[in-house]
Amino acid sequence: MENGTTDIRTKRIYRVTLLGMFVNMALFAFKLVAGFLGRSGAMIADAVHSASDFATDVAVLAFVRISAKPRDDDHKWGHGKYETLASLIIGVALFAVGVEILLDSAEKIKAVAEGEVLPRPGAIAIIAAAVSIVAKEALYQWTVRVGKQTESPSVVANAWHHRSDSLSSIGALLGIGAAYFLGEKWRIADPIAAIVVAALIIKVAIDLCSTALAELLEKSLPKEVEEEILAIILATPNVYKPHNLRTRRIGSDIAIEVHIRVDGNMSVFASHEISKEIERALRARFGERTAVAIHIEPMK
């Protein structure tokens, strides 16, 4: 049952990520040509952003395949943290792209301040930006839905990478449009819009990296989740005073360790049945791959 669910999950992740790779390759080629033909530095930078999206798609495919592997002697808790590592890599890639766009745009603004006149972009750059916005926003919506349904942090992170490209294209469209339609004095709008977009990209990157690092550093699950876990345990008959609860996330799965107290005169078999009932209840709520460890103590 678990393997079947895992295979379906992996196939859904592969399908949405492969689509993203195809779209990113096509957009990269289109935007790069449009940037050169349309004399638009913003569009060339946007093309580079699409290339980074392609790279992170490859990272997701590689790490999700590893994270789907069953537990083995070297990874007794499974391989879920590889998916978290992919999220961190995507966040770092996003941050690098945001900083690159920020620095490039600042250089252009400095050049304008020193008297340089930026070239008027071509109409093809406007068309490329509009196509990119529509394509990448649609890709974001589908990818983030699959990521949440499969509880995959790396897929959700990759969805935000798609949206960052859409935001980048919006900035490019505004800047290119102002420079194209409003004359020389407005051509500085291109790098200004790019700086705003770069700040948004960097913010998303920092959030992704913070979440991934918290998991890699074994941060506990949120307080409300731990309270729900304790409530499920206490709802089991003949269970008293659950304590020493420890939780953590392993990729898209979670691990739960807890001590419970039972009647000291209860047989080993009966107390074992109670622990199995708790495990079933927790896995029904948090997923079949939830790792549960229960230590049973006698009531004092």
SVG drawing of the C-alpha trace seen along z (x, -y; Angstrom):
<svg xmlns="http://www.w3.org/2000/svg" viewBox="-11 -63 39 73">
<polyline fill="none" stroke="black" stroke-width="0.4" points="0.0,0.0 2.8,-2.4 4.8,-1.6 1.8,-2.2 1.0,-5.5 4.7,-6.5 4.8,-5.6 1.7,-7.7 3.2,-10.6 6.5,-10.3 4.8,-10.1 2.7,-13.2 5.9,-15.1 7.8,-13.9 4.9,-14.8 4.6,-18.4 8.4,-18.9 9.0,-17.6 6.3,-19.9 8.1,-22.8 11.4,-21.7 9.9,-21.8 8.3,-25.2 11.5,-26.7 13.6,-25.4 11.2,-27.0 11.0,-30.3 14.7,-30.5 15.3,-30.2 12.5,-32.6 13.4,-35.2 17.1,-35.1 16.4,-35.7 13.9,-38.4 16.3,-40.1 19.1,-40.3 16.8,-41.2 14.8,-43.7 18.0,-45.2 16.5,-44.6 18.9,-43.9 15.8,-43.2 14.7,-40.5 18.1,-38.9 18.2,-38.8 14.7,-37.3 16.0,-34.6 18.8,-33.8 16.1,-33.5 14.3,-30.9 17.6,-29.0 17.9,-28.9 14.4,-27.5 15.5,-24.7 18.4,-23.9 16.2,-23.7 13.8,-21.4 16.7,-19.0 17.5,-19.3 13.9,-18.4 13.8,-15.4 17.1,-14.1 16.4,-14.6 12.8,-13.4 13.9,-10.1 16.4,-9.7 13.9,-10.7 11.4,-8.1 13.8,-5.3 12.7,-3.0 14.7,-2.9 17.9,-1.0 20.8,-0.2 22.4,-3.6 19.2,-5.6 17.0,-4.1 14.8,-7.2 14.4,-7.1 15.7,-9.5 13.2,-12.4 15.9,-14.9 17.2,-14.8 14.0,-16.5 14.6,-19.2 18.1,-19.6 16.6,-20.2 14.4,-23.0 17.5,-24.6 19.4,-24.4 16.4,-26.0 16.3,-28.8 20.0,-29.5 19.6,-29.5 16.7,-32.0 18.7,-34.2 21.6,-34.3 19.3,-35.2 17.7,-38.0 21.1,-39.4 22.3,-39.2 19.2,-41.1 19.6,-43.7 23.2,-44.4 22.7,-44.6 19.8,-47.0 21.7,-49.2 24.5,-49.4 22.0,-50.6 20.5,-53.2 24.0,-54.5 24.8,-54.7 21.7,-56.8 22.6,-59.1 25.9,-59.6 24.2,-60.7 24.0,-57.5 20.8,-57.0 19.5,-53.5 18.5,-52.0 14.8,-51.7 13.8,-48.1 12.0,-46.3 8.4,-45.2 9.5,-41.5 10.7,-41.9 7.3,-43.1 5.7,-40.1 8.2,-37.7 7.5,-39.2 3.7,-38.8 4.0,-35.2 6.3,-34.4 3.9,-35.9 1.0,-33.8 3.0,-30.6 4.9,-30.8 1.8,-31.9 -0.1,-28.9 2.8,-26.6 3.0,-28.1 -0.6,-27.4 -0.4,-23.7 2.9,-23.1 2.0,-24.6 -1.2,-22.6 0.6,-19.3 3.3,-20.3 0.6,-20.8 -1.3,-17.7 1.8,-15.5 3.2,-17.4 6.5,-17.9 8.5,-20.9 10.8,-20.8 7.9,-21.0 6.3,-23.9 9.7,-25.6 10.0,-25.0 6.5,-26.4 7.7,-29.6 10.7,-29.6 8.1,-29.6 6.2,-32.5 9.5,-34.4 10.0,-34.1 6.5,-35.4 7.1,-38.3 10.4,-39.0 8.6,-39.1 6.0,-41.5 8.8,-43.8 10.4,-43.4 7.1,-44.1 6.5,-47.3 10.0,-48.5 10.2,-47.6 6.7,-49.0 7.5,-52.3 10.8,-52.5 9.1,-51.6 6.0,-53.8 7.0,-56.8 10.3,-58.0 13.9,-58.4 13.2,-59.8 11.2,-56.7 13.8,-54.1 15.1,-54.1 11.8,-52.4 13.2,-49.1 16.0,-48.8 13.8,-50.3 11.1,-47.7 13.8,-45.0 15.1,-46.1 11.6,-45.8 11.2,-42.3 14.7,-41.3 13.7,-42.3 10.6,-40.0 12.7,-37.1 15.2,-37.5 12.4,-37.6 11.0,-34.3 14.5,-32.8 15.1,-33.7 11.8,-32.2 12.5,-28.9 16.1,-28.7 14.8,-29.4 12.2,-26.6 14.7,-24.1 17.4,-24.9 14.9,-24.6 14.1,-21.1 17.7,-20.1 18.5,-21.4 15.8,-19.1 13.3,-21.9 10.2,-20.5 6.8,-20.6 4.6,-23.6 3.0,-23.7 -0.5,-23.3 0.5,-20.1 2.1,-18.7 -1.0,-19.5 -3.0,-17.6 -0.7,-14.6 -1.2,-14.6 -4.9,-14.8 -4.9,-11.8 -2.8,-9.8 -5.1,-10.8 -8.2,-9.7 -6.9,-6.1 -8.4,-4.1 -6.2,-3.2 -3.5,-5.7 -2.3,-8.2 0.0,-11.2 1.8,-11.2 5.1,-13.0 8.6,-13.5 7.1,-14.2 9.6,-14.7 8.8,-15.6 10.5,-16.5 10.0,-16.6 11.7,-14.2 11.1,-15.7 7.4,-15.3 7.0,-12.9 7.2,-13.4 8.6,-11.5 7.0,-11.2 8.6,-9.9 6.6,-9.8 6.4,-8.2 3.0,-7.0 1.8,-5.5 -0.5,-2.5 -1.7,-0.4 1.3,1.4 -0.7,4.6 -1.5,4.7 0.1,7.6 2.8,6.9 0.5,8.0 -2.2,5.6 0.1,2.6 1.6,3.5 -1.9,3.5 -2.4,0.0 0.8,-1.3 -0.3,0.3 -3.7,-1.5 -1.9,-4.8 0.4,-4.2 -2.6,-3.5 -4.4,-6.7 -1.4,-8.8 -0.6,-7.4 -4.3,-7.8 -4.0,-11.5 -0.4,-12.3 0.3,-9.7 1.3,-6.1 5.0,-6.9 4.9,-8.6 7.6,-7.2 6.2,-6.5 8.1,-5.4 6.2,-4.8 7.9,-4.1 5.5,-2.5 5.9,-3.1 3.8,-1.8 1.6,-4.2 3.2,-5.1"/>
</svg>
